[in-house]
Amino acid sequence: MAKKEHVSETPATQLLKARKVAFTEHPYEYLEHGGALHSAEVLGLDPFTVVKTLVMQDQNAKPLIVLMHGNRKVSTKNLARQIGAKSVEPCAPEVANRHSGYLVGGTSPFGTRREMPVYIEGSILELPRIAINGGRRGFLVQIDPQVCVQLLGAQTVHCALAE
């Protein structure tokens, strides 16, 4: 019987365990710029159920997190309108790393270095389970999407664009 690969703790998994959240670990071989589509393919998951954690900022450089389906893009114009910002844009990778405490490609919305408002695409909450980054490149955790609302106070938005 193959031994299940154990992944060492991350701030994200520590938080999930401390809050007694049920999750399953899904390590995979990380591919630079592979993104959610690569992880979905390697793990045999529907990219719609793999959720990207995107660190963005508003016109005042105030950071925020957007949780989006792996096979969708964020309409920053729609997002800005819904959250009452003039504009929203992705943070530069080094800025995103500084805000989250994670490397881009391994960003989890759980256990971030800095507390940031979290916005979640509404249709994600309709899924029974999602796979989301567990705080390391090449490591997803599967959870109930409602955890994002319960633990992070994620607010629902509708800003998805087809890839």
Phi and psi in radians as a Rosetta constraint file:
Dihedral C 1 N 2 CA 2 C 2 CIRCULARHARMONIC -1.217 0.35
Dihedral N 2 CA 2 C 2 N 3 CIRCULARHARMONIC 2.387 0.35
Dihedral C 2 N 3 CA 3 C 3 CIRCULARHARMONIC -1.373 0.35
Dihedral N 3 CA 3 C 3 N 4 CIRCULARHARMONIC 2.317 0.35
Dihedral C 3 N 4 CA 4 C 4 CIRCULARHARMONIC -1.207 0.35
Dihedral N 4 CA 4 C 4 N 5 CIRCULARHARMONIC 2.316 0.35
Dihedral C 4 N 5 CA 5 C 5 CIRCULARHARMONIC -1.190 0.35
Dihedral N 5 CA 5 C 5 N 6 CIRCULARHARMONIC 2.209 0.35
Dihedral C 5 N 6 CA 6 C 6 CIRCULARHARMONIC -1.671 0.35
Dihedral N 6 CA 6 C 6 N 7 CIRCULARHARMONIC 2.386 0.35
Dihedral C 6 N 7 CA 7 C 7 CIRCULARHARMONIC -1.893 0.35
Dihedral N 7 CA 7 C 7 N 8 CIRCULARHARMONIC 2.313 0.35
Dihedral C 7 N 8 CA 8 C 8 CIRCULARHARMONIC -1.147 0.35
Dihedral N 8 CA 8 C 8 N 9 CIRCULARHARMONIC 2.767 0.35
Dihedral C 8 N 9 CA 9 C 9 CIRCULARHARMONIC -1.048 0.35
Dihedral N 9 CA 9 C 9 N 10 CIRCULARHARMONIC 2.608 0.35
Dihedral C 9 N 10 CA 10 C 10 CIRCULARHARMONIC -2.221 0.35
Dihedral N 10 CA 10 C 10 N 11 CIRCULARHARMONIC 2.906 0.35
Dihedral C 10 N 11 CA 11 C 11 CIRCULARHARMONIC -0.966 0.35
Dihedral N 11 CA 11 C 11 N 12 CIRCULARHARMONIC -0.572 0.35
Dihedral C 11 N 12 CA 12 C 12 CIRCULARHARMONIC -1.175 0.35
Dihedral N 12 CA 12 C 12 N 13 CIRCULARHARMONIC -0.862 0.35
Dihedral C 12 N 13 CA 13 C 13 CIRCULARHARMONIC -1.204 0.35
Dihedral N 13 CA 13 C 13 N 14 CIRCULARHARMONIC -0.563 0.35
Dihedral C 13 N 14 CA 14 C 14 CIRCULARHARMONIC -1.088 0.35
Dihedral N 14 CA 14 C 14 N 15 CIRCULARHARMONIC -0.767 0.35
Dihedral C 14 N 15 CA 15 C 15 CIRCULARHARMONIC -1.118 0.35
Dihedral N 15 CA 15 C 15 N 16 CIRCULARHARMONIC -0.803 0.35
Dihedral C 15 N 16 CA 16 C 16 CIRCULARHARMONIC -1.062 0.35
Dihedral N 16 CA 16 C 16 N 17 CIRCULARHARMONIC -0.742 0.35
Dihedral C 16 N 17 CA 17 C 17 CIRCULARHARMONIC -1.160 0.35
Dihedral N 17 CA 17 C 17 N 18 CIRCULARHARMONIC -0.750 0.35
Dihedral C 17 N 18 CA 18 C 18 CIRCULARHARMONIC -1.068 0.35
Dihedral N 18 CA 18 C 18 N 19 CIRCULARHARMONIC -0.585 0.35
Dihedral C 18 N 19 CA 19 C 19 CIRCULARHARMONIC -1.607 0.35
Dihedral N 19 CA 19 C 19 N 20 CIRCULARHARMONIC 0.134 0.35
Dihedral C 19 N 20 CA 20 C 20 CIRCULARHARMONIC 0.991 0.35
Dihedral N 20 CA 20 C 20 N 21 CIRCULARHARMONIC 0.720 0.35
Dihedral C 20 N 21 CA 21 C 21 CIRCULARHARMONIC -1.532 0.35
Dihedral N 21 CA 21 C 21 N 22 CIRCULARHARMONIC 2.263 0.35
Dihedral C 21 N 22 CA 22 C 22 CIRCULARHARMONIC -1.320 0.35
Dihedral N 22 CA 22 C 22 N 23 CIRCULARHARMONIC 2.218 0.35
Dihedral C 22 N 23 CA 23 C 23 CIRCULARHARMONIC -2.607 0.35
Dihedral N 23 CA 23 C 23 N 24 CIRCULARHARMONIC 2.732 0.35
Dihedral C 23 N 24 CA 24 C 24 CIRCULARHARMONIC -2.037 0.35
Dihedral N 24 CA 24 C 24 N 25 CIRCULARHARMONIC 2.525 0.35
Dihedral C 24 N 25 CA 25 C 25 CIRCULARHARMONIC -1.627 0.35
Dihedral N 25 CA 25 C 25 N 26 CIRCULARHARMONIC 2.417 0.35
Dihedral C 25 N 26 CA 26 C 26 CIRCULARHARMONIC -2.377 0.35
Dihedral N 26 CA 26 C 26 N 27 CIRCULARHARMONIC 1.448 0.35
Dihedral C 26 N 27 CA 27 C 27 CIRCULARHARMONIC -1.304 0.35
Dihedral N 27 CA 27 C 27 N 28 CIRCULARHARMONIC 2.617 0.35
Dihedral C 27 N 28 CA 28 C 28 CIRCULARHARMONIC -2.655 0.35
Dihedral N 28 CA 28 C 28 N 29 CIRCULARHARMONIC 2.910 0.35
Dihedral C 28 N 29 CA 29 C 29 CIRCULARHARMONIC -1.351 0.35
Dihedral N 29 CA 29 C 29 N 30 CIRCULARHARMONIC 2.047 0.35
Dihedral C 29 N 30 CA 30 C 30 CIRCULARHARMONIC -1.240 0.35
Dihedral N 30 CA 30 C 30 N 31 CIRCULARHARMONIC 2.448 0.35
Dihedral C 30 N 31 CA 31 C 31 CIRCULARHARMONIC -2.170 0.35
Dihedral N 31 CA 31 C 31 N 32 CIRCULARHARMONIC 2.122 0.35
Dihedral C 31 N 32 CA 32 C 32 CIRCULARHARMONIC -0.932 0.35
Dihedral N 32 CA 32 C 32 N 33 CIRCULARHARMONIC 2.214 0.35
Dihedral C 32 N 33 CA 33 C 33 CIRCULARHARMONIC 1.125 0.35
Dihedral N 33 CA 33 C 33 N 34 CIRCULARHARMONIC 0.279 0.35
Dihedral C 33 N 34 CA 34 C 34 CIRCULARHARMONIC -1.320 0.35
Dihedral N 34 CA 34 C 34 N 35 CIRCULARHARMONIC -0.613 0.35
Dihedral C 34 N 35 CA 35 C 35 CIRCULARHARMONIC 1.104 0.35
Dihedral N 35 CA 35 C 35 N 36 CIRCULARHARMONIC -2.857 0.35
Dihedral C 35 N 36 CA 36 C 36 CIRCULARHARMONIC -1.133 0.35
Dihedral N 36 CA 36 C 36 N 37 CIRCULARHARMONIC -0.570 0.35
Dihedral C 36 N 37 CA 37 C 37 CIRCULARHARMONIC -1.155 0.35
Dihedral N 37 CA 37 C 37 N 38 CIRCULARHARMONIC -0.698 0.35
Dihedral C 37 N 38 CA 38 C 38 CIRCULARHARMONIC -1.138 0.35
Dihedral N 38 CA 38 C 38 N 39 CIRCULARHARMONIC -0.849 0.35
Dihedral C 38 N 39 CA 39 C 39 CIRCULARHARMONIC -1.100 0.35
Dihedral N 39 CA 39 C 39 N 40 CIRCULARHARMONIC -0.681 0.35
Dihedral C 39 N 40 CA 40 C 40 CIRCULARHARMONIC -1.069 0.35
Dihedral N 40 CA 40 C 40 N 41 CIRCULARHARMONIC -0.786 0.35
Dihedral C 40 N 41 CA 41 C 41 CIRCULARHARMONIC -1.114 0.35
Dihedral N 41 CA 41 C 41 N 42 CIRCULARHARMONIC -0.834 0.35
Dihedral C 41 N 42 CA 42 C 42 CIRCULARHARMONIC -1.112 0.35
Dihedral N 42 CA 42 C 42 N 43 CIRCULARHARMONIC -0.673 0.35
Dihedral C 42 N 43 CA 43 C 43 CIRCULARHARMONIC -1.582 0.35
Dihedral N 43 CA 43 C 43 N 44 CIRCULARHARMONIC -0.040 0.35
Dihedral C 43 N 44 CA 44 C 44 CIRCULARHARMONIC 1.227 0.35
Dihedral N 44 CA 44 C 44 N 45 CIRCULARHARMONIC 0.589 0.35
Dihedral C 44 N 45 CA 45 C 45 CIRCULARHARMONIC -1.867 0.35
Dihedral N 45 CA 45 C 45 N 46 CIRCULARHARMONIC 2.731 0.35
Dihedral C 45 N 46 CA 46 C 46 CIRCULARHARMONIC -1.277 0.35
Dihedral N 46 CA 46 C 46 N 47 CIRCULARHARMONIC 2.171 0.35
Dihedral C 46 N 47 CA 47 C 47 CIRCULARHARMONIC -1.008 0.35
Dihedral N 47 CA 47 C 47 N 48 CIRCULARHARMONIC -0.392 0.35
Dihedral C 47 N 48 CA 48 C 48 CIRCULARHARMONIC -1.176 0.35
Dihedral N 48 CA 48 C 48 N 49 CIRCULARHARMONIC -0.444 0.35
Dihedral C 48 N 49 CA 49 C 49 CIRCULARHARMONIC -1.662 0.35
Dihedral N 49 CA 49 C 49 N 50 CIRCULARHARMONIC -0.123 0.35
Dihedral C 49 N 50 CA 50 C 50 CIRCULARHARMONIC -1.600 0.35
Dihedral N 50 CA 50 C 50 N 51 CIRCULARHARMONIC 2.148 0.35
Dihedral C 50 N 51 CA 51 C 51 CIRCULARHARMONIC -1.843 0.35
Dihedral N 51 CA 51 C 51 N 52 CIRCULARHARMONIC 2.222 0.35
Dihedral C 51 N 52 CA 52 C 52 CIRCULARHARMONIC -1.473 0.35
Dihedral N 52 CA 52 C 52 N 53 CIRCULARHARMONIC 2.490 0.35
Dihedral C 52 N 53 CA 53 C 53 CIRCULARHARMONIC -1.852 0.35
Dihedral N 53 CA 53 C 53 N 54 CIRCULARHARMONIC 1.910 0.35
Dihedral C 53 N 54 CA 54 C 54 CIRCULARHARMONIC -1.933 0.35
Dihedral N 54 CA 54 C 54 N 55 CIRCULARHARMONIC 2.198 0.35
Dihedral C 54 N 55 CA 55 C 55 CIRCULARHARMONIC -1.646 0.35
Dihedral N 55 CA 55 C 55 N 56 CIRCULARHARMONIC 2.097 0.35
Dihedral C 55 N 56 CA 56 C 56 CIRCULARHARMONIC -2.204 0.35
Dihedral N 56 CA 56 C 56 N 57 CIRCULARHARMONIC 3.100 0.35
Dihedral C 56 N 57 CA 57 C 57 CIRCULARHARMONIC -2.519 0.35
Dihedral N 57 CA 57 C 57 N 58 CIRCULARHARMONIC 2.682 0.35
Dihedral C 57 N 58 CA 58 C 58 CIRCULARHARMONIC -1.574 0.35
Dihedral N 58 CA 58 C 58 N 59 CIRCULARHARMONIC -3.006 0.35
Dihedral C 58 N 59 CA 59 C 59 CIRCULARHARMONIC -1.079 0.35
Dihedral N 59 CA 59 C 59 N 60 CIRCULARHARMONIC -0.347 0.35
Dihedral C 59 N 60 CA 60 C 60 CIRCULARHARMONIC -1.722 0.35
Dihedral N 60 CA 60 C 60 N 61 CIRCULARHARMONIC 0.250 0.35
Dihedral C 60 N 61 CA 61 C 61 CIRCULARHARMONIC 1.106 0.35
Dihedral N 61 CA 61 C 61 N 62 CIRCULARHARMONIC 0.425 0.35
Dihedral C 61 N 62 CA 62 C 62 CIRCULARHARMONIC -1.441 0.35
Dihedral N 62 CA 62 C 62 N 63 CIRCULARHARMONIC 2.122 0.35
Dihedral C 62 N 63 CA 63 C 63 CIRCULARHARMONIC -1.302 0.35
Dihedral N 63 CA 63 C 63 N 64 CIRCULARHARMONIC 2.667 0.35
Dihedral C 63 N 64 CA 64 C 64 CIRCULARHARMONIC -2.645 0.35
Dihedral N 64 CA 64 C 64 N 65 CIRCULARHARMONIC 2.810 0.35
Dihedral C 64 N 65 CA 65 C 65 CIRCULARHARMONIC -1.988 0.35
Dihedral N 65 CA 65 C 65 N 66 CIRCULARHARMONIC 2.398 0.35
Dihedral C 65 N 66 CA 66 C 66 CIRCULARHARMONIC -2.094 0.35
Dihedral N 66 CA 66 C 66 N 67 CIRCULARHARMONIC 2.253 0.35
Dihedral C 66 N 67 CA 67 C 67 CIRCULARHARMONIC -1.794 0.35
Dihedral N 67 CA 67 C 67 N 68 CIRCULARHARMONIC 2.112 0.35
Dihedral C 67 N 68 CA 68 C 68 CIRCULARHARMONIC -2.363 0.35
Dihedral N 68 CA 68 C 68 N 69 CIRCULARHARMONIC 2.590 0.35
Dihedral C 68 N 69 CA 69 C 69 CIRCULARHARMONIC -0.935 0.35
Dihedral N 69 CA 69 C 69 N 70 CIRCULARHARMONIC 2.540 0.35
Dihedral C 69 N 70 CA 70 C 70 CIRCULARHARMONIC -1.092 0.35
Dihedral N 70 CA 70 C 70 N 71 CIRCULARHARMONIC -0.430 0.35
Dihedral C 70 N 71 CA 71 C 71 CIRCULARHARMONIC -1.905 0.35
Dihedral N 71 CA 71 C 71 N 72 CIRCULARHARMONIC 0.460 0.35
Dihedral C 71 N 72 CA 72 C 72 CIRCULARHARMONIC -2.295 0.35
Dihedral N 72 CA 72 C 72 N 73 CIRCULARHARMONIC 2.732 0.35
Dihedral C 72 N 73 CA 73 C 73 CIRCULARHARMONIC -1.881 0.35
Dihedral N 73 CA 73 C 73 N 74 CIRCULARHARMONIC 2.848 0.35
Dihedral C 73 N 74 CA 74 C 74 CIRCULARHARMONIC -1.662 0.35
Dihedral N 74 CA 74 C 74 N 75 CIRCULARHARMONIC 2.244 0.35
Dihedral C 74 N 75 CA 75 C 75 CIRCULARHARMONIC -1.441 0.35
Dihedral N 75 CA 75 C 75 N 76 CIRCULARHARMONIC 1.787 0.35
Dihedral C 75 N 76 CA 76 C 76 CIRCULARHARMONIC -1.131 0.35
Dihedral N 76 CA 76 C 76 N 77 CIRCULARHARMONIC -0.525 0.35
Dihedral C 76 N 77 CA 77 C 77 CIRCULARHARMONIC -1.134 0.35
Dihedral N 77 CA 77 C 77 N 78 CIRCULARHARMONIC -0.841 0.35
Dihedral C 77 N 78 CA 78 C 78 CIRCULARHARMONIC -1.125 0.35
Dihedral N 78 CA 78 C 78 N 79 CIRCULARHARMONIC -0.718 0.35
Dihedral C 78 N 79 CA 79 C 79 CIRCULARHARMONIC -1.072 0.35
Dihedral N 79 CA 79 C 79 N 80 CIRCULARHARMONIC -0.852 0.35
Dihedral C 79 N 80 CA 80 C 80 CIRCULARHARMONIC -1.000 0.35
Dihedral N 80 CA 80 C 80 N 81 CIRCULARHARMONIC -0.786 0.35
Dihedral C 80 N 81 CA 81 C 81 CIRCULARHARMONIC -1.055 0.35
Dihedral N 81 CA 81 C 81 N 82 CIRCULARHARMONIC -0.749 0.35
Dihedral C 81 N 82 CA 82 C 82 CIRCULARHARMONIC -1.251 0.35
Dihedral N 82 CA 82 C 82 N 83 CIRCULARHARMONIC -0.491 0.35
Dihedral C 82 N 83 CA 83 C 83 CIRCULARHARMONIC -1.760 0.35
Dihedral N 83 CA 83 C 83 N 84 CIRCULARHARMONIC 0.084 0.35
Dihedral C 83 N 84 CA 84 C 84 CIRCULARHARMONIC 1.310 0.35
Dihedral N 84 CA 84 C 84 N 85 CIRCULARHARMONIC 0.503 0.35
Dihedral C 84 N 85 CA 85 C 85 CIRCULARHARMONIC -1.832 0.35
Dihedral N 85 CA 85 C 85 N 86 CIRCULARHARMONIC 2.732 0.35
Dihedral C 85 N 86 CA 86 C 86 CIRCULARHARMONIC -1.272 0.35
Dihedral N 86 CA 86 C 86 N 87 CIRCULARHARMONIC -0.694 0.35
Dihedral C 86 N 87 CA 87 C 87 CIRCULARHARMONIC -2.714 0.35
Dihedral N 87 CA 87 C 87 N 88 CIRCULARHARMONIC 2.775 0.35
Dihedral C 87 N 88 CA 88 C 88 CIRCULARHARMONIC -2.427 0.35
Dihedral N 88 CA 88 C 88 N 89 CIRCULARHARMONIC 2.424 0.35
Dihedral C 88 N 89 CA 89 C 89 CIRCULARHARMONIC -2.542 0.35
Dihedral N 89 CA 89 C 89 N 90 CIRCULARHARMONIC 2.718 0.35
Dihedral C 89 N 90 CA 90 C 90 CIRCULARHARMONIC -1.117 0.35
Dihedral N 90 CA 90 C 90 N 91 CIRCULARHARMONIC 2.547 0.35
Dihedral C 90 N 91 CA 91 C 91 CIRCULARHARMONIC -1.328 0.35
Dihedral N 91 CA 91 C 91 N 92 CIRCULARHARMONIC 2.654 0.35
Dihedral C 91 N 92 CA 92 C 92 CIRCULARHARMONIC -1.097 0.35
Dihedral N 92 CA 92 C 92 N 93 CIRCULARHARMONIC 2.575 0.35
Dihedral C 92 N 93 CA 93 C 93 CIRCULARHARMONIC -0.879 0.35
Dihedral N 93 CA 93 C 93 N 94 CIRCULARHARMONIC -0.774 0.35
Dihedral C 93 N 94 CA 94 C 94 CIRCULARHARMONIC -1.182 0.35
Dihedral N 94 CA 94 C 94 N 95 CIRCULARHARMONIC -0.545 0.35
Dihedral C 94 N 95 CA 95 C 95 CIRCULARHARMONIC -1.256 0.35
Dihedral N 95 CA 95 C 95 N 96 CIRCULARHARMONIC -0.754 0.35
Dihedral C 95 N 96 CA 96 C 96 CIRCULARHARMONIC -1.053 0.35
Dihedral N 96 CA 96 C 96 N 97 CIRCULARHARMONIC -0.746 0.35
Dihedral C 96 N 97 CA 97 C 97 CIRCULARHARMONIC -1.050 0.35
Dihedral N 97 CA 97 C 97 N 98 CIRCULARHARMONIC -0.747 0.35
Dihedral C 97 N 98 CA 98 C 98 CIRCULARHARMONIC -1.126 0.35
Dihedral N 98 CA 98 C 98 N 99 CIRCULARHARMONIC -0.773 0.35
Dihedral C 98 N 99 CA 99 C 99 CIRCULARHARMONIC -1.179 0.35
Dihedral N 99 CA 99 C 99 N 100 CIRCULARHARMONIC -0.778 0.35
Dihedral C 99 N 100 CA 100 C 100 CIRCULARHARMONIC -1.521 0.35
Dihedral N 100 CA 100 C 100 N 101 CIRCULARHARMONIC -0.499 0.35
Dihedral C 100 N 101 CA 101 C 101 CIRCULARHARMONIC 1.459 0.35
Dihedral N 101 CA 101 C 101 N 102 CIRCULARHARMONIC 0.029 0.35
Dihedral C 101 N 102 CA 102 C 102 CIRCULARHARMONIC -2.016 0.35
Dihedral N 102 CA 102 C 102 N 103 CIRCULARHARMONIC 2.730 0.35
Dihedral C 102 N 103 CA 103 C 103 CIRCULARHARMONIC -1.356 0.35
Dihedral N 103 CA 103 C 103 N 104 CIRCULARHARMONIC 2.462 0.35
Dihedral C 103 N 104 CA 104 C 104 CIRCULARHARMONIC -0.986 0.35
Dihedral N 104 CA 104 C 104 N 105 CIRCULARHARMONIC 2.363 0.35
Dihedral C 104 N 105 CA 105 C 105 CIRCULARHARMONIC 1.726 0.35
Dihedral N 105 CA 105 C 105 N 106 CIRCULARHARMONIC -0.238 0.35
Dihedral C 105 N 106 CA 106 C 106 CIRCULARHARMONIC -2.375 0.35
Dihedral N 106 CA 106 C 106 N 107 CIRCULARHARMONIC 0.432 0.35
Dihedral C 106 N 107 CA 107 C 107 CIRCULARHARMONIC -1.434 0.35
Dihedral N 107 CA 107 C 107 N 108 CIRCULARHARMONIC 2.183 0.35
Dihedral C 107 N 108 CA 108 C 108 CIRCULARHARMONIC -1.911 0.35
Dihedral N 108 CA 108 C 108 N 109 CIRCULARHARMONIC 2.582 0.35
Dihedral C 108 N 109 CA 109 C 109 CIRCULARHARMONIC -1.347 0.35
Dihedral N 109 CA 109 C 109 N 110 CIRCULARHARMONIC -0.205 0.35
Dihedral C 109 N 110 CA 110 C 110 CIRCULARHARMONIC -1.666 0.35
Dihedral N 110 CA 110 C 110 N 111 CIRCULARHARMONIC 2.377 0.35
Dihedral C 110 N 111 CA 111 C 111 CIRCULARHARMONIC 1.246 0.35
Dihedral N 111 CA 111 C 111 N 112 CIRCULARHARMONIC 0.571 0.35
Dihedral C 111 N 112 CA 112 C 112 CIRCULARHARMONIC -1.245 0.35
Dihedral N 112 CA 112 C 112 N 113 CIRCULARHARMONIC 2.703 0.35
Dihedral C 112 N 113 CA 113 C 113 CIRCULARHARMONIC -1.111 0.35
Dihedral N 113 CA 113 C 113 N 114 CIRCULARHARMONIC -0.691 0.35
Dihedral C 113 N 114 CA 114 C 114 CIRCULARHARMONIC -2.095 0.35
Dihedral N 114 CA 114 C 114 N 115 CIRCULARHARMONIC 2.413 0.35
Dihedral C 114 N 115 CA 115 C 115 CIRCULARHARMONIC -1.307 0.35
Dihedral N 115 CA 115 C 115 N 116 CIRCULARHARMONIC 2.282 0.35
Dihedral C 115 N 116 CA 116 C 116 CIRCULARHARMONIC -2.366 0.35
Dihedral N 116 CA 116 C 116 N 117 CIRCULARHARMONIC 2.630 0.35
Dihedral C 116 N 117 CA 117 C 117 CIRCULARHARMONIC -1.121 0.35
Dihedral N 117 CA 117 C 117 N 118 CIRCULARHARMONIC 2.500 0.35
Dihedral C 117 N 118 CA 118 C 118 CIRCULARHARMONIC -2.060 0.35
Dihedral N 118 CA 118 C 118 N 119 CIRCULARHARMONIC 2.309 0.35
Dihedral C 118 N 119 CA 119 C 119 CIRCULARHARMONIC -2.091 0.35
Dihedral N 119 CA 119 C 119 N 120 CIRCULARHARMONIC 2.375 0.35
Dihedral C 119 N 120 CA 120 C 120 CIRCULARHARMONIC -2.183 0.35
Dihedral N 120 CA 120 C 120 N 121 CIRCULARHARMONIC 2.319 0.35
Dihedral C 120 N 121 CA 121 C 121 CIRCULARHARMONIC -1.040 0.35
Dihedral N 121 CA 121 C 121 N 122 CIRCULARHARMONIC 2.212 0.35
Dihedral C 121 N 122 CA 122 C 122 CIRCULARHARMONIC -0.915 0.35
Dihedral N 122 CA 122 C 122 N 123 CIRCULARHARMONIC -0.689 0.35
Dihedral C 122 N 123 CA 123 C 123 CIRCULARHARMONIC -1.192 0.35
Dihedral N 123 CA 123 C 123 N 124 CIRCULARHARMONIC -0.299 0.35
Dihedral C 123 N 124 CA 124 C 124 CIRCULARHARMONIC -1.118 0.35
Dihedral N 124 CA 124 C 124 N 125 CIRCULARHARMONIC -0.641 0.35
Dihedral C 124 N 125 CA 125 C 125 CIRCULARHARMONIC -1.225 0.35
Dihedral N 125 CA 125 C 125 N 126 CIRCULARHARMONIC -0.212 0.35
Dihedral C 125 N 126 CA 126 C 126 CIRCULARHARMONIC -1.503 0.35
Dihedral N 126 CA 126 C 126 N 127 CIRCULARHARMONIC -0.185 0.35
Dihedral C 126 N 127 CA 127 C 127 CIRCULARHARMONIC -1.403 0.35
Dihedral N 127 CA 127 C 127 N 128 CIRCULARHARMONIC 2.562 0.35
Dihedral C 127 N 128 CA 128 C 128 CIRCULARHARMONIC -1.224 0.35
Dihedral N 128 CA 128 C 128 N 129 CIRCULARHARMONIC -0.657 0.35
Dihedral C 128 N 129 CA 129 C 129 CIRCULARHARMONIC -2.553 0.35
Dihedral N 129 CA 129 C 129 N 130 CIRCULARHARMONIC 2.632 0.35
Dihedral C 129 N 130 CA 130 C 130 CIRCULARHARMONIC -2.245 0.35
Dihedral N 130 CA 130 C 130 N 131 CIRCULARHARMONIC 2.759 0.35
Dihedral C 130 N 131 CA 131 C 131 CIRCULARHARMONIC -1.914 0.35
Dihedral N 131 CA 131 C 131 N 132 CIRCULARHARMONIC 2.209 0.35
Dihedral C 131 N 132 CA 132 C 132 CIRCULARHARMONIC -2.409 0.35
Dihedral N 132 CA 132 C 132 N 133 CIRCULARHARMONIC 2.718 0.35
Dihedral C 132 N 133 CA 133 C 133 CIRCULARHARMONIC -1.050 0.35
Dihedral N 133 CA 133 C 133 N 134 CIRCULARHARMONIC 2.393 0.35
Dihedral C 133 N 134 CA 134 C 134 CIRCULARHARMONIC -1.685 0.35
Dihedral N 134 CA 134 C 134 N 135 CIRCULARHARMONIC 0.215 0.35
Dihedral C 134 N 135 CA 135 C 135 CIRCULARHARMONIC 1.773 0.35
Dihedral N 135 CA 135 C 135 N 136 CIRCULARHARMONIC 0.306 0.35
Dihedral C 135 N 136 CA 136 C 136 CIRCULARHARMONIC -2.742 0.35
Dihedral N 136 CA 136 C 136 N 137 CIRCULARHARMONIC 2.578 0.35
Dihedral C 136 N 137 CA 137 C 137 CIRCULARHARMONIC -1.096 0.35
Dihedral N 137 CA 137 C 137 N 138 CIRCULARHARMONIC 2.350 0.35
Dihedral C 137 N 138 CA 138 C 138 CIRCULARHARMONIC 1.378 0.35
Dihedral N 138 CA 138 C 138 N 139 CIRCULARHARMONIC 0.502 0.35
Dihedral C 138 N 139 CA 139 C 139 CIRCULARHARMONIC -2.623 0.35
Dihedral N 139 CA 139 C 139 N 140 CIRCULARHARMONIC 1.938 0.35
Dihedral C 139 N 140 CA 140 C 140 CIRCULARHARMONIC -1.940 0.35
Dihedral N 140 CA 140 C 140 N 141 CIRCULARHARMONIC 2.676 0.35
Dihedral C 140 N 141 CA 141 C 141 CIRCULARHARMONIC -2.105 0.35
Dihedral N 141 CA 141 C 141 N 142 CIRCULARHARMONIC 2.514 0.35
Dihedral C 141 N 142 CA 142 C 142 CIRCULARHARMONIC -1.774 0.35
Dihedral N 142 CA 142 C 142 N 143 CIRCULARHARMONIC 2.286 0.35
Dihedral C 142 N 143 CA 143 C 143 CIRCULARHARMONIC -2.503 0.35
Dihedral N 143 CA 143 C 143 N 144 CIRCULARHARMONIC 2.985 0.35
Dihedral C 143 N 144 CA 144 C 144 CIRCULARHARMONIC -1.321 0.35
Dihedral N 144 CA 144 C 144 N 145 CIRCULARHARMONIC 2.269 0.35
Dihedral C 144 N 145 CA 145 C 145 CIRCULARHARMONIC -1.082 0.35
Dihedral N 145 CA 145 C 145 N 146 CIRCULARHARMONIC -0.393 0.35
Dihedral C 145 N 146 CA 146 C 146 CIRCULARHARMONIC -1.092 0.35
Dihedral N 146 CA 146 C 146 N 147 CIRCULARHARMONIC -0.372 0.35
Dihedral C 146 N 147 CA 147 C 147 CIRCULARHARMONIC -1.024 0.35
Dihedral N 147 CA 147 C 147 N 148 CIRCULARHARMONIC -0.595 0.35
Dihedral C 147 N 148 CA 148 C 148 CIRCULARHARMONIC -1.098 0.35
Dihedral N 148 CA 148 C 148 N 149 CIRCULARHARMONIC -0.616 0.35
Dihedral C 148 N 149 CA 149 C 149 CIRCULARHARMONIC -1.351 0.35
Dihedral N 149 CA 149 C 149 N 150 CIRCULARHARMONIC -0.800 0.35
Dihedral C 149 N 150 CA 150 C 150 CIRCULARHARMONIC -1.140 0.35
Dihedral N 150 CA 150 C 150 N 151 CIRCULARHARMONIC -0.802 0.35
Dihedral C 150 N 151 CA 151 C 151 CIRCULARHARMONIC -1.558 0.35
Dihedral N 151 CA 151 C 151 N 152 CIRCULARHARMONIC -0.576 0.35
Dihedral C 151 N 152 CA 152 C 152 CIRCULARHARMONIC -1.841 0.35
Dihedral N 152 CA 152 C 152 N 153 CIRCULARHARMONIC -0.170 0.35
Dihedral C 152 N 153 CA 153 C 153 CIRCULARHARMONIC 1.142 0.35
Dihedral N 153 CA 153 C 153 N 154 CIRCULARHARMONIC 0.516 0.35
Dihedral C 153 N 154 CA 154 C 154 CIRCULARHARMONIC -1.021 0.35
Dihedral N 154 CA 154 C 154 N 155 CIRCULARHARMONIC 2.334 0.35
Dihedral C 154 N 155 CA 155 C 155 CIRCULARHARMONIC -1.745 0.35
Dihedral N 155 CA 155 C 155 N 156 CIRCULARHARMONIC 2.424 0.35
Dihedral C 155 N 156 CA 156 C 156 CIRCULARHARMONIC -1.308 0.35
Dihedral N 156 CA 156 C 156 N 157 CIRCULARHARMONIC 2.362 0.35
Dihedral C 156 N 157 CA 157 C 157 CIRCULARHARMONIC -2.356 0.35
Dihedral N 157 CA 157 C 157 N 158 CIRCULARHARMONIC 2.890 0.35
Dihedral C 157 N 158 CA 158 C 158 CIRCULARHARMONIC -2.282 0.35
Dihedral N 158 CA 158 C 158 N 159 CIRCULARHARMONIC 1.633 0.35
Dihedral C 158 N 159 CA 159 C 159 CIRCULARHARMONIC -2.466 0.35
Dihedral N 159 CA 159 C 159 N 160 CIRCULARHARMONIC 0.423 0.35
Dihedral C 159 N 160 CA 160 C 160 CIRCULARHARMONIC -1.410 0.35
Dihedral N 160 CA 160 C 160 N 161 CIRCULARHARMONIC 2.426 0.35
Dihedral C 160 N 161 CA 161 C 161 CIRCULARHARMONIC -2.149 0.35
Dihedral N 161 CA 161 C 161 N 162 CIRCULARHARMONIC 2.523 0.35
Dihedral C 161 N 162 CA 162 C 162 CIRCULARHARMONIC -1.092 0.35
Dihedral N 162 CA 162 C 162 N 163 CIRCULARHARMONIC 2.533 0.35
